[in-house]
Amino acid sequence: MSQYATKQEVQEIVDTAVDRAVVDLSEIITQFAQQADKRFNKLEADVADLRSSHERLLDFIDGLVRRWPARTAPSFGRMV
């Protein structure tokens, strides 16, 4: 004869399956969050490097612009 599962046994099986699924899902979410955090940290570092490079470039251009009139003023004077 067949044995039937009691309501309590079915509930225990369901609870075990749900607990296992929740643990698996939380591990997946944790791994995803860690990977996303690593990627964002790298992007933030890259942006900081680009900003630093951009500032150096602007400083260089500012230096050229400051010296520009000093180099061109005498030649304009000779043309007139």
mmCIF file of the N, C-alpha and C atoms, coordinates in Angstrom:
data_MODEL
# 
_entry.id   MODEL 
# 
loop_
_atom_site.group_PDB 
_atom_site.id 
_atom_site.type_symbol 
_atom_site.label_atom_id 
_atom_site.label_alt_id 
_atom_site.label_comp_id 
_atom_site.label_asym_id 
_atom_site.label_entity_id 
_atom_site.label_seq_id 
_atom_site.pdbx_PDB_ins_code 
_atom_site.Cartn_x 
_atom_site.Cartn_y 
_atom_site.Cartn_z 
_atom_site.occupancy 
_atom_site.B_iso_or_equiv 
_atom_site.pdbx_formal_charge 
_atom_site.auth_seq_id 
_atom_site.auth_comp_id 
_atom_site.auth_asym_id 
_atom_site.auth_atom_id 
_atom_site.pdbx_PDB_model_num 
ATOM 1   N N  . MET A 1 1  ? 0.812  -1.187 0.000   1.00 0.00 ? 1  MET A N  1 
ATOM 2   C CA . MET A 1 1  ? 0.000  0.000  0.000   1.00 0.00 ? 1  MET A CA 1 
ATOM 3   C C  . MET A 1 1  ? 0.857  1.252  0.000   1.00 0.00 ? 1  MET A C  1 
ATOM 4   N N  . SER A 1 2  ? 0.288  2.291  -0.507  1.00 0.00 ? 2  SER A N  1 
ATOM 5   C CA . SER A 1 2  ? 0.983  3.562  -0.579  1.00 0.00 ? 2  SER A CA 1 
ATOM 6   C C  . SER A 1 2  ? 0.915  4.275  0.761   1.00 0.00 ? 2  SER A C  1 
ATOM 7   N N  . GLN A 1 3  ? 2.011  4.961  1.028   1.00 0.00 ? 3  GLN A N  1 
ATOM 8   C CA . GLN A 1 3  ? 2.009  5.797  2.220   1.00 0.00 ? 3  GLN A CA 1 
ATOM 9   C C  . GLN A 1 3  ? 1.800  7.225  1.778   1.00 0.00 ? 3  GLN A C  1 
ATOM 10  N N  . TYR A 1 4  ? 0.984  7.909  2.490   1.00 0.00 ? 4  TYR A N  1 
ATOM 11  C CA . TYR A 1 4  ? 0.717  9.302  2.176   1.00 0.00 ? 4  TYR A CA 1 
ATOM 12  C C  . TYR A 1 4  ? 1.501  10.188 3.135   1.00 0.00 ? 4  TYR A C  1 
ATOM 13  N N  . ALA A 1 5  ? 1.948  11.307 2.608   1.00 0.00 ? 5  ALA A N  1 
ATOM 14  C CA . ALA A 1 5  ? 2.690  12.249 3.435   1.00 0.00 ? 5  ALA A CA 1 
ATOM 15  C C  . ALA A 1 5  ? 1.702  13.084 4.240   1.00 0.00 ? 5  ALA A C  1 
ATOM 16  N N  . THR A 1 6  ? 2.102  13.342 5.456   1.00 0.00 ? 6  THR A N  1 
ATOM 17  C CA . THR A 1 6  ? 1.261  14.184 6.291   1.00 0.00 ? 6  THR A CA 1 
ATOM 18  C C  . THR A 1 6  ? 1.490  15.643 5.919   1.00 0.00 ? 6  THR A C  1 
ATOM 19  N N  . LYS A 1 7  ? 0.583  16.475 6.378   1.00 0.00 ? 7  LYS A N  1 
ATOM 20  C CA . LYS A 1 7  ? 0.712  17.906 6.113   1.00 0.00 ? 7  LYS A CA 1 
ATOM 21  C C  . LYS A 1 7  ? 2.025  18.426 6.693   1.00 0.00 ? 7  LYS A C  1 
ATOM 22  N N  . GLN A 1 8  ? 2.402  17.956 7.852   1.00 0.00 ? 8  GLN A N  1 
ATOM 23  C CA . GLN A 1 8  ? 3.646  18.374 8.498   1.00 0.00 ? 8  GLN A CA 1 
ATOM 24  C C  . GLN A 1 8  ? 4.857  17.967 7.662   1.00 0.00 ? 8  GLN A C  1 
ATOM 25  N N  . GLU A 1 9  ? 4.864  16.766 7.126   1.00 0.00 ? 9  GLU A N  1 
ATOM 26  C CA . GLU A 1 9  ? 5.977  16.307 6.301   1.00 0.00 ? 9  GLU A CA 1 
ATOM 27  C C  . GLU A 1 9  ? 6.092  17.130 5.010   1.00 0.00 ? 9  GLU A C  1 
ATOM 28  N N  . VAL A 1 10 ? 4.967  17.419 4.389   1.00 0.00 ? 10 VAL A N  1 
ATOM 29  C CA . VAL A 1 10 ? 4.965  18.242 3.183   1.00 0.00 ? 10 VAL A CA 1 
ATOM 30  C C  . VAL A 1 10 ? 5.494  19.635 3.510   1.00 0.00 ? 10 VAL A C  1 
ATOM 31  N N  . GLN A 1 11 ? 5.043  20.189 4.639   1.00 0.00 ? 11 GLN A N  1 
ATOM 32  C CA . GLN A 1 11 ? 5.502  21.519 5.040   1.00 0.00 ? 11 GLN A CA 1 
ATOM 33  C C  . GLN A 1 11 ? 7.008  21.533 5.283   1.00 0.00 ? 11 GLN A C  1 
ATOM 34  N N  . GLU A 1 12 ? 7.548  20.477 5.898   1.00 0.00 ? 12 GLU A N  1 
ATOM 35  C CA . GLU A 1 12 ? 8.994  20.389 6.134   1.00 0.00 ? 12 GLU A CA 1 
ATOM 36  C C  . GLU A 1 12 ? 9.764  20.318 4.819   1.00 0.00 ? 12 GLU A C  1 
ATOM 37  N N  . ILE A 1 13 ? 9.249  19.571 3.863   1.00 0.00 ? 13 ILE A N  1 
ATOM 38  C CA . ILE A 1 13 ? 9.900  19.464 2.553   1.00 0.00 ? 13 ILE A CA 1 
ATOM 39  C C  . ILE A 1 13 ? 9.889  20.820 1.850   1.00 0.00 ? 13 ILE A C  1 
ATOM 40  N N  . VAL A 1 14 ? 8.766  21.499 1.873   1.00 0.00 ? 14 VAL A N  1 
ATOM 41  C CA . VAL A 1 14 ? 8.652  22.810 1.241   1.00 0.00 ? 14 VAL A CA 1 
ATOM 42  C C  . VAL A 1 14 ? 9.575  23.801 1.937   1.00 0.00 ? 14 VAL A C  1 
ATOM 43  N N  . ASP A 1 15 ? 9.579  23.794 3.267   1.00 0.00 ? 15 ASP A N  1 
ATOM 44  C CA . ASP A 1 15 ? 10.439 24.720 4.016   1.00 0.00 ? 15 ASP A CA 1 
ATOM 45  C C  . ASP A 1 15 ? 11.911 24.493 3.690   1.00 0.00 ? 15 ASP A C  1 
ATOM 46  N N  . THR A 1 16 ? 12.313 23.238 3.600   1.00 0.00 ? 16 THR A N  1 
ATOM 47  C CA . THR A 1 16 ? 13.697 22.916 3.272   1.00 0.00 ? 16 THR A CA 1 
ATOM 48  C C  . THR A 1 16 ? 14.050 23.414 1.867   1.00 0.00 ? 16 THR A C  1 
ATOM 49  N N  . ALA A 1 17 ? 13.161 23.192 0.911   1.00 0.00 ? 17 ALA A N  1 
ATOM 50  C CA . ALA A 1 17 ? 13.406 23.635 -0.465  1.00 0.00 ? 17 ALA A CA 1 
ATOM 51  C C  . ALA A 1 17 ? 13.463 25.160 -0.542  1.00 0.00 ? 17 ALA A C  1 
ATOM 52  N N  . VAL A 1 18 ? 12.566 25.826 0.152   1.00 0.00 ? 18 VAL A N  1 
ATOM 53  C CA . VAL A 1 18 ? 12.549 27.290 0.131   1.00 0.00 ? 18 VAL A CA 1 
ATOM 54  C C  . VAL A 1 18 ? 13.803 27.832 0.799   1.00 0.00 ? 18 VAL A C  1 
ATOM 55  N N  . ASP A 1 19 ? 14.200 27.256 1.935   1.00 0.00 ? 19 ASP A N  1 
ATOM 56  C CA . ASP A 1 19 ? 15.417 27.703 2.619   1.00 0.00 ? 19 ASP A CA 1 
ATOM 57  C C  . ASP A 1 19 ? 16.630 27.544 1.715   1.00 0.00 ? 19 ASP A C  1 
ATOM 58  N N  . ARG A 1 20 ? 16.727 26.429 1.018   1.00 0.00 ? 20 ARG A N  1 
ATOM 59  C CA . ARG A 1 20 ? 17.854 26.175 0.120   1.00 0.00 ? 20 ARG A CA 1 
ATOM 60  C C  . ARG A 1 20 ? 17.844 27.189 -1.022  1.00 0.00 ? 20 ARG A C  1 
ATOM 61  N N  . ALA A 1 21 ? 16.661 27.468 -1.562  1.00 0.00 ? 21 ALA A N  1 
ATOM 62  C CA . ALA A 1 21 ? 16.559 28.434 -2.664  1.00 0.00 ? 21 ALA A CA 1 
ATOM 63  C C  . ALA A 1 21 ? 16.943 29.836 -2.191  1.00 0.00 ? 21 ALA A C  1 
ATOM 64  N N  . VAL A 1 22 ? 16.525 30.201 -0.977  1.00 0.00 ? 22 VAL A N  1 
ATOM 65  C CA . VAL A 1 22 ? 16.861 31.521 -0.442  1.00 0.00 ? 22 VAL A CA 1 
ATOM 66  C C  . VAL A 1 22 ? 18.363 31.642 -0.226  1.00 0.00 ? 22 VAL A C  1 
ATOM 67  N N  . VAL A 1 23 ? 18.988 30.607 0.296   1.00 0.00 ? 23 VAL A N  1 
ATOM 68  C CA . VAL A 1 23 ? 20.435 30.624 0.518   1.00 0.00 ? 23 VAL A CA 1 
ATOM 69  C C  . VAL A 1 23 ? 21.168 30.733 -0.826  1.00 0.00 ? 23 VAL A C  1 
ATOM 70  N N  . ASP A 1 24 ? 20.751 29.940 -1.801  1.00 0.00 ? 24 ASP A N  1 
ATOM 71  C CA . ASP A 1 24 ? 21.380 29.996 -3.122  1.00 0.00 ? 24 ASP A CA 1 
ATOM 72  C C  . ASP A 1 24 ? 21.224 31.378 -3.752  1.00 0.00 ? 24 ASP A C  1 
ATOM 73  N N  . LEU A 1 25 ? 20.026 31.927 -3.661  1.00 0.00 ? 25 LEU A N  1 
ATOM 74  C CA . LEU A 1 25 ? 19.774 33.238 -4.241  1.00 0.00 ? 25 LEU A CA 1 
ATOM 75  C C  . LEU A 1 25 ? 20.577 34.323 -3.535  1.00 0.00 ? 25 LEU A C  1 
ATOM 76  N N  . SER A 1 26 ? 20.687 34.241 -2.233  1.00 0.00 ? 26 SER A N  1 
ATOM 77  C CA . SER A 1 26 ? 21.460 35.260 -1.506  1.00 0.00 ? 26 SER A CA 1 
ATOM 78  C C  . SER A 1 26 ? 22.945 35.159 -1.854  1.00 0.00 ? 26 SER A C  1 
ATOM 79  N N  . GLU A 1 27 ? 23.456 33.963 -2.095  1.00 0.00 ? 27 GLU A N  1 
ATOM 80  C CA . GLU A 1 27 ? 24.848 33.809 -2.515  1.00 0.00 ? 27 GLU A CA 1 
ATOM 81  C C  . GLU A 1 27 ? 25.074 34.421 -3.898  1.00 0.00 ? 27 GLU A C  1 
ATOM 82  N N  . ILE A 1 28 ? 24.127 34.220 -4.789  1.00 0.00 ? 28 ILE A N  1 
ATOM 83  C CA . ILE A 1 28 ? 24.228 34.781 -6.138  1.00 0.00 ? 28 ILE A CA 1 
ATOM 84  C C  . ILE A 1 28 ? 24.202 36.306 -6.071  1.00 0.00 ? 28 ILE A C  1 
ATOM 85  N N  . ILE A 1 29 ? 23.305 36.844 -5.259  1.00 0.00 ? 29 ILE A N  1 
ATOM 86  C CA . ILE A 1 29 ? 23.212 38.303 -5.122  1.00 0.00 ? 29 ILE A CA 1 
ATOM 87  C C  . ILE A 1 29 ? 24.494 38.862 -4.520  1.00 0.00 ? 29 ILE A C  1 
ATOM 88  N N  . THR A 1 30 ? 25.050 38.170 -3.530  1.00 0.00 ? 30 THR A N  1 
ATOM 89  C CA . THR A 1 30 ? 26.298 38.614 -2.906  1.00 0.00 ? 30 THR A CA 1 
ATOM 90  C C  . THR A 1 30 ? 27.435 38.631 -3.916  1.00 0.00 ? 30 THR A C  1 
ATOM 91  N N  . GLN A 1 31 ? 27.553 37.573 -4.714  1.00 0.00 ? 31 GLN A N  1 
ATOM 92  C CA . GLN A 1 31 ? 28.604 37.518 -5.731  1.00 0.00 ? 31 GLN A CA 1 
ATOM 93  C C  . GLN A 1 31 ? 28.431 38.623 -6.762  1.00 0.00 ? 31 GLN A C  1 
ATOM 94  N N  . PHE A 1 32 ? 27.202 38.852 -7.187  1.00 0.00 ? 32 PHE A N  1 
ATOM 95  C CA . PHE A 1 32 ? 26.934 39.918 -8.155  1.00 0.00 ? 32 PHE A CA 1 
ATOM 96  C C  . PHE A 1 32 ? 27.311 41.282 -7.579  1.00 0.00 ? 32 PHE A C  1 
ATOM 97  N N  . ALA A 1 33 ? 26.925 41.521 -6.343  1.00 0.00 ? 33 ALA A N  1 
ATOM 98  C CA . ALA A 1 33 ? 27.225 42.807 -5.703  1.00 0.00 ? 33 ALA A CA 1 
ATOM 99  C C  . ALA A 1 33 ? 28.734 43.016 -5.576  1.00 0.00 ? 33 ALA A C  1 
ATOM 100 N N  . GLN A 1 34 ? 29.465 41.969 -5.250  1.00 0.00 ? 34 GLN A N  1 
ATOM 101 C CA . GLN A 1 34 ? 30.916 42.080 -5.134  1.00 0.00 ? 34 GLN A CA 1 
ATOM 102 C C  . GLN A 1 34 ? 31.550 42.387 -6.486  1.00 0.00 ? 34 GLN A C  1 
ATOM 103 N N  . GLN A 1 35 ? 31.081 41.721 -7.531  1.00 0.00 ? 35 GLN A N  1 
ATOM 104 C CA . GLN A 1 35 ? 31.617 41.979 -8.868  1.00 0.00 ? 35 GLN A CA 1 
ATOM 105 C C  . GLN A 1 35 ? 31.286 43.403 -9.319  1.00 0.00 ? 35 GLN A C  1 
ATOM 106 N N  . ALA A 1 36 ? 30.059 43.836 -9.069  1.00 0.00 ? 36 ALA A N  1 
ATOM 107 C CA . ALA A 1 36 ? 29.664 45.195 -9.443  1.00 0.00 ? 36 ALA A CA 1 
ATOM 108 C C  . ALA A 1 36 ? 30.492 46.214 -8.668  1.00 0.00 ? 36 ALA A C  1 
ATOM 109 N N  . ASP A 1 37 ? 30.750 45.946 -7.394  1.00 0.00 ? 37 ASP A N  1 
ATOM 110 C CA . ASP A 1 37 ? 31.550 46.862 -6.571  1.00 0.00 ? 37 ASP A CA 1 
ATOM 111 C C  . ASP A 1 37 ? 32.973 46.968 -7.111  1.00 0.00 ? 37 ASP A C  1 
ATOM 112 N N  . LYS A 1 38 ? 33.554 45.838 -7.499  1.00 0.00 ? 38 LYS A N  1 
ATOM 113 C CA . LYS A 1 38 ? 34.902 45.858 -8.072  1.00 0.00 ? 38 LYS A CA 1 
ATOM 114 C C  . LYS A 1 38 ? 34.938 46.670 -9.357  1.00 0.00 ? 38 LYS A C  1 
ATOM 115 N N  . ARG A 1 39 ? 33.921 46.476 -10.199 1.00 0.00 ? 39 ARG A N  1 
ATOM 116 C CA . ARG A 1 39 ? 33.878 47.208 -11.469 1.00 0.00 ? 39 ARG A CA 1 
ATOM 117 C C  . ARG A 1 39 ? 33.716 48.705 -11.231 1.00 0.00 ? 39 ARG A C  1 
ATOM 118 N N  . PHE A 1 40 ? 32.839 49.089 -10.301 1.00 0.00 ? 40 PHE A N  1 
ATOM 119 C CA . PHE A 1 40 ? 32.652 50.508 -10.015 1.00 0.00 ? 40 PHE A CA 1 
ATOM 120 C C  . PHE A 1 40 ? 33.902 51.114 -9.402  1.00 0.00 ? 40 PHE A C  1 
ATOM 121 N N  . ASN A 1 41 ? 34.595 50.364 -8.559  1.00 0.00 ? 41 ASN A N  1 
ATOM 122 C CA . ASN A 1 41 ? 35.843 50.870 -7.994  1.00 0.00 ? 41 ASN A CA 1 
ATOM 123 C C  . ASN A 1 41 ? 36.862 51.131 -9.094  1.00 0.00 ? 41 ASN A C  1 
ATOM 124 N N  . LYS A 1 42 ? 36.931 50.221 -10.084 1.00 0.00 ? 42 LYS A N  1 
ATOM 125 C CA . LYS A 1 42 ? 37.853 50.414 -11.202 1.00 0.00 ? 42 LYS A CA 1 
ATOM 126 C C  . LYS A 1 42 ? 37.442 51.630 -12.027 1.00 0.00 ? 42 LYS A C  1 
ATOM 127 N N  . LEU A 1 43 ? 36.159 51.785 -12.275 1.00 0.00 ? 43 LEU A N  1 
ATOM 128 C CA . LEU A 1 43 ? 35.685 52.941 -13.027 1.00 0.00 ? 43 LEU A CA 1 
ATOM 129 C C  . LEU A 1 43 ? 35.985 54.245 -12.290 1.00 0.00 ? 43 LEU A C  1 
ATOM 130 N N  . GLU A 1 44 ? 35.797 54.252 -10.988 1.00 0.00 ? 44 GLU A N  1 
ATOM 131 C CA . GLU A 1 44 ? 36.098 55.448 -10.210 1.00 0.00 ? 44 GLU A CA 1 
ATOM 132 C C  . GLU A 1 44 ? 37.586 55.786 -10.278 1.00 0.00 ? 44 GLU A C  1 
ATOM 133 N N  . ALA A 1 45 ? 38.420 54.769 -10.221 1.00 0.00 ? 45 ALA A N  1 
ATOM 134 C CA . ALA A 1 45 ? 39.868 54.997 -10.331 1.00 0.00 ? 45 ALA A CA 1 
ATOM 135 C C  . ALA A 1 45 ? 40.219 55.526 -11.717 1.00 0.00 ? 45 ALA A C  1 
ATOM 136 N N  . ASP A 1 46 ? 39.604 54.966 -12.746 1.00 0.00 ? 46 ASP A N  1 
ATOM 137 C CA . ASP A 1 46 ? 39.850 55.434 -14.112 1.00 0.00 ? 46 ASP A CA 1 
ATOM 138 C C  . ASP A 1 46 ? 39.407 56.884 -14.290 1.00 0.00 ? 46 ASP A C  1 
ATOM 139 N N  . VAL A 1 47 ? 38.255 57.228 -13.737 1.00 0.00 ? 47 VAL A N  1 
ATOM 140 C CA . VAL A 1 47 ? 37.769 58.606 -13.835 1.00 0.00 ? 47 VAL A CA 1 
ATOM 141 C C  . VAL A 1 47 ? 38.716 59.549 -13.099 1.00 0.00 ? 47 VAL A C  1 
ATOM 142 N N  . ALA A 1 48 ? 39.205 59.137 -11.941 1.00 0.00 ? 48 ALA A N  1 
ATOM 143 C CA . ALA A 1 48 ? 40.157 59.974 -11.198 1.00 0.00 ? 48 ALA A CA 1 
ATOM 144 C C  . ALA A 1 48 ? 41.433 60.180 -12.007 1.00 0.00 ? 48 ALA A C  1 
ATOM 145 N N  . ASP A 1 49 ? 41.920 59.125 -12.666 1.00 0.00 ? 49 ASP A N  1 
ATOM 146 C CA . ASP A 1 49 ? 43.108 59.251 -13.520 1.00 0.00 ? 49 ASP A CA 1 
ATOM 147 C C  . ASP A 1 49 ? 42.851 60.200 -14.691 1.00 0.00 ? 49 ASP A C  1 
ATOM 148 N N  . LEU A 1 50 ? 41.679 60.085 -15.302 1.00 0.00 ? 50 LEU A N  1 
ATOM 149 C CA . LEU A 1 50 ? 41.342 60.966 -16.419 1.00 0.00 ? 50 LEU A CA 1 
ATOM 150 C C  . LEU A 1 50 ? 41.241 62.418 -15.963 1.00 0.00 ? 50 LEU A C  1 
ATOM 151 N N  . ARG A 1 51 ? 40.656 62.640 -14.792 1.00 0.00 ? 51 ARG A N  1 
ATOM 152 C CA . ARG A 1 51 ? 40.567 64.007 -14.278 1.00 0.00 ? 51 ARG A CA 1 
ATOM 153 C C  . ARG A 1 51 ? 41.957 64.584 -14.023 1.00 0.00 ? 51 ARG A C  1 
ATOM 154 N N  . SER A 1 52 ? 42.833 63.775 -13.467 1.00 0.00 ? 52 SER A N  1 
ATOM 155 C CA . SER A 1 52 ? 44.194 64.226 -13.206 1.00 0.00 ? 52 SER A CA 1 
ATOM 156 C C  . SER A 1 52 ? 44.900 64.570 -14.509 1.00 0.00 ? 52 SER A C  1 
ATOM 157 N N  . SER A 1 53 ? 44.759 63.710 -15.498 1.00 0.00 ? 53 SER A N  1 
ATOM 158 C CA . SER A 1 53 ? 45.366 63.946 -16.805 1.00 0.00 ? 53 SER A CA 1 
ATOM 159 C C  . SER A 1 53 ? 44.776 65.200 -17.450 1.00 0.00 ? 53 SER A C  1 
ATOM 160 N N  . HIS A 1 54 ? 43.490 65.360 -17.327 1.00 0.00 ? 54 HIS A N  1 
ATOM 161 C CA . HIS A 1 54 ? 42.808 66.533 -17.877 1.00 0.00 ? 54 HIS A CA 1 
ATOM 162 C C  . HIS A 1 54 ? 43.314 67.809 -17.205 1.00 0.00 ? 54 HIS A C  1 
ATOM 163 N N  . GLU A 1 55 ? 43.488 67.783 -15.913 1.00 0.00 ? 55 GLU A N  1 
ATOM 164 C CA . GLU A 1 55 ? 44.008 68.955 -15.196 1.00 0.00 ? 55 GLU A CA 1 
ATOM 165 C C  . GLU A 1 55 ? 45.430 69.296 -15.656 1.00 0.00 ? 55 GLU A C  1 
ATOM 166 N N  . ARG A 1 56 ? 46.271 68.270 -15.828 1.00 0.00 ? 56 ARG A N  1 
ATOM 167 C CA . ARG A 1 56 ? 47.638 68.525 -16.310 1.00 0.00 ? 56 ARG A CA 1 
ATOM 168 C C  . ARG A 1 56 ? 47.614 69.131 -17.707 1.00 0.00 ? 56 ARG A C  1 
ATOM 169 N N  . LEU A 1 57 ? 46.742 68.628 -18.561 1.00 0.00 ? 57 LEU A N  1 
ATOM 170 C CA . LEU A 1 57 ? 46.621 69.163 -19.913 1.00 0.00 ? 57 LEU A CA 1 
ATOM 171 C C  . LEU A 1 57 ? 46.146 70.615 -19.880 1.00 0.00 ? 57 LEU A C  1 
ATOM 172 N N  . LEU A 1 58 ? 45.152 70.897 -19.042 1.00 0.00 ? 58 LEU A N  1 
ATOM 173 C CA . LEU A 1 58 ? 44.678 72.280 -18.939 1.00 0.00 ? 58 LEU A CA 1 
ATOM 174 C C  . LEU A 1 58 ? 45.762 73.209 -18.401 1.00 0.00 ? 58 LEU A C  1 
ATOM 175 N N  . ASP A 1 59 ? 46.526 72.732 -17.434 1.00 0.00 ? 59 ASP A N  1 
ATOM 176 C CA . ASP A 1 59 ? 47.634 73.548 -16.914 1.00 0.00 ? 59 ASP A CA 1 
ATOM 177 C C  . ASP A 1 59 ? 48.654 73.837 -18.012 1.00 0.00 ? 59 ASP A C  1 
ATOM 178 N N  . PHE A 1 60 ? 48.952 72.825 -18.825 1.00 0.00 ? 60 PHE A N  1 
ATOM 179 C CA . PHE A 1 60 ? 49.898 73.002 -19.928 1.00 0.00 ? 60 PHE A CA 1 
ATOM 180 C C  . PHE A 1 60 ? 49.371 74.021 -20.935 1.00 0.00 ? 60 PHE A C  1 
ATOM 181 N N  . ILE A 1 61 ? 48.093 73.893 -21.298 1.00 0.00 ? 61 ILE A N  1 
ATOM 182 C CA . ILE A 1 61 ? 47.489 74.820 -22.257 1.00 0.00 ? 61 ILE A CA 1 
ATOM 183 C C  . ILE A 1 61 ? 47.448 76.228 -21.676 1.00 0.00 ? 61 ILE A C  1 
ATOM 184 N N  . ASP A 1 62 ? 47.103 76.348 -20.396 1.00 0.00 ? 62 ASP A N  1 
ATOM 185 C CA . ASP A 1 62 ? 47.103 77.665 -19.749 1.00 0.00 ? 62 ASP A CA 1 
ATOM 186 C C  . ASP A 1 62 ? 48.493 78.297 -19.801 1.00 0.00 ? 62 ASP A C  1 
ATOM 187 N N  . GLY A 1 63 ? 49.519 77.495 -19.588 1.00 0.00 ? 63 GLY A N  1 
ATOM 188 C CA . GLY A 1 63 ? 50.886 78.002 -19.677 1.00 0.00 ? 63 GLY A CA 1 
ATOM 189 C C  . GLY A 1 63 ? 51.211 78.494 -21.071 1.00 0.00 ? 63 GLY A C  1 
ATOM 190 N N  . LEU A 1 64 ? 50.800 77.757 -22.083 1.00 0.00 ? 64 LEU A N  1 
ATOM 191 C CA . LEU A 1 64 ? 51.029 78.189 -23.461 1.00 0.00 ? 64 LEU A CA 1 
ATOM 192 C C  . LEU A 1 64 ? 50.288 79.480 -23.765 1.00 0.00 ? 64 LEU A C  1 
ATOM 193 N N  . VAL A 1 65 ? 49.057 79.576 -23.291 1.00 0.00 ? 65 VAL A N  1 
ATOM 194 C CA . VAL A 1 65 ? 48.264 80.778 -23.554 1.00 0.00 ? 65 VAL A CA 1 
ATOM 195 C C  . VAL A 1 65 ? 48.874 81.987 -22.859 1.00 0.00 ? 65 VAL A C  1 
ATOM 196 N N  . ARG A 1 66 ? 49.381 81.803 -21.654 1.00 0.00 ? 66 ARG A N  1 
ATOM 197 C CA . ARG A 1 66 ? 50.004 82.915 -20.937 1.00 0.00 ? 66 ARG A CA 1 
ATOM 198 C C  . ARG A 1 66 ? 51.260 83.415 -21.665 1.00 0.00 ? 66 ARG A C  1 
ATOM 199 N N  . ARG A 1 67 ? 51.988 82.491 -22.278 1.00 0.00 ? 67 ARG A N  1 
ATOM 200 C CA . ARG A 1 67 ? 53.219 82.886 -22.977 1.00 0.00 ? 67 ARG A CA 1 
ATOM 201 C C  . ARG A 1 67 ? 52.952 83.377 -24.391 1.00 0.00 ? 67 ARG A C  1 
ATOM 202 N N  . TRP A 1 68 ? 51.815 83.075 -24.949 1.00 0.00 ? 68 TRP A N  1 
ATOM 203 C CA . TRP A 1 68 ? 51.514 83.401 -26.337 1.00 0.00 ? 68 TRP A CA 1 
ATOM 204 C C  . TRP A 1 68 ? 51.678 84.884 -26.646 1.00 0.00 ? 68 TRP A C  1 
ATOM 205 N N  . PRO A 1 69 ? 51.056 85.796 -25.907 1.00 0.00 ? 69 PRO A N  1 
ATOM 206 C CA . PRO A 1 69 ? 51.212 87.222 -26.255 1.00 0.00 ? 69 PRO A CA 1 
ATOM 207 C C  . PRO A 1 69 ? 52.664 87.692 -26.168 1.00 0.00 ? 69 PRO A C  1 
ATOM 208 N N  . ALA A 1 70 ? 53.431 87.172 -25.263 1.00 0.00 ? 70 ALA A N  1 
ATOM 209 C CA . ALA A 1 70 ? 54.823 87.587 -25.130 1.00 0.00 ? 70 ALA A CA 1 
ATOM 210 C C  . ALA A 1 70 ? 55.622 87.210 -26.373 1.00 0.00 ? 70 ALA A C  1 
ATOM 211 N N  . ARG A 1 71 ? 55.294 86.119 -27.010 1.00 0.00 ? 71 ARG A N  1 
ATOM 212 C CA . ARG A 1 71 ? 56.028 85.688 -28.203 1.00 0.00 ? 71 ARG A CA 1 
ATOM 213 C C  . ARG A 1 71 ? 55.545 86.404 -29.457 1.00 0.00 ? 71 ARG A C  1 
ATOM 214 N N  . THR A 1 72 ? 54.264 86.721 -29.522 1.00 0.00 ? 72 THR A N  1 
ATOM 215 C CA . THR A 1 72 ? 53.728 87.281 -30.753 1.00 0.00 ? 72 THR A CA 1 
ATOM 216 C C  . THR A 1 72 ? 53.721 88.808 -30.767 1.00 0.00 ? 72 THR A C  1 
ATOM 217 N N  . ALA A 1 73 ? 53.739 89.443 -29.636 1.00 0.00 ? 73 ALA A N  1 
ATOM 218 C CA . ALA A 1 73 ? 53.649 90.906 -29.588 1.00 0.00 ? 73 ALA A CA 1 
ATOM 219 C C  . ALA A 1 73 ? 54.791 91.581 -30.353 1.00 0.00 ? 73 ALA A C  1 
ATOM 220 N N  . PRO A 1 74 ? 56.036 91.197 -30.178 1.00 0.00 ? 74 PRO A N  1 
ATOM 221 C CA . PRO A 1 74 ? 57.113 91.861 -30.924 1.00 0.00 ? 74 PRO A CA 1 
ATOM 222 C C  . PRO A 1 74 ? 56.975 91.669 -32.437 1.00 0.00 ? 74 PRO A C  1 
ATOM 223 N N  . SER A 1 75 ? 56.523 90.501 -32.867 1.00 0.00 ? 75 SER A N  1 
ATOM 224 C CA . SER A 1 75 ? 56.419 90.283 -34.317 1.00 0.00 ? 75 SER A CA 1 
ATOM 225 C C  . SER A 1 75 ? 55.300 91.128 -34.901 1.00 0.00 ? 75 SER A C  1 
ATOM 226 N N  . PHE A 1 76 ? 54.228 91.353 -34.140 1.00 0.00 ? 76 PHE A N  1 
ATOM 227 C CA . PHE A 1 76 ? 53.169 92.227 -34.621 1.00 0.00 ? 76 PHE A CA 1 
ATOM 228 C C  . PHE A 1 76 ? 53.696 93.666 -34.730 1.00 0.00 ? 76 PHE A C  1 
ATOM 229 N N  . GLY A 1 77 ? 54.534 94.026 -33.811 1.00 0.00 ? 77 GLY A N  1 
ATOM 230 C CA . GLY A 1 77 ? 55.092 95.380 -33.837 1.00 0.00 ? 77 GLY A CA 1 
ATOM 231 C C  . GLY A 1 77 ? 55.956 95.596 -35.063 1.00 0.00 ? 77 GLY A C  1 
ATOM 232 N N  . ARG A 1 78 ? 56.656 94.583 -35.502 1.00 0.00 ? 78 ARG A N  1 
ATOM 233 C CA . ARG A 1 78 ? 57.527 94.716 -36.664 1.00 0.00 ? 78 ARG A CA 1 
ATOM 234 C C  . ARG A 1 78 ? 56.719 94.803 -37.964 1.00 0.00 ? 78 ARG A C  1 
ATOM 235 N N  . MET A 1 79 ? 55.525 94.171 -37.966 1.00 0.00 ? 79 MET A N  1 
ATOM 236 C CA . MET A 1 79 ? 54.715 94.165 -39.171 1.00 0.00 ? 79 MET A CA 1 
ATOM 237 C C  . MET A 1 79 ? 54.129 95.547 -39.452 1.00 0.00 ? 79 MET A C  1 
ATOM 238 N N  . VAL A 1 80 ? 53.881 96.300 -38.423 1.00 0.00 ? 80 VAL A N  1 
ATOM 239 C CA . VAL A 1 80 ? 53.192 97.584 -38.617 1.00 0.00 ? 80 VAL A CA 1 
ATOM 240 C C  . VAL A 1 80 ? 54.131 98.669 -39.022 1.00 0.00 ? 80 VAL A C  1 
# 
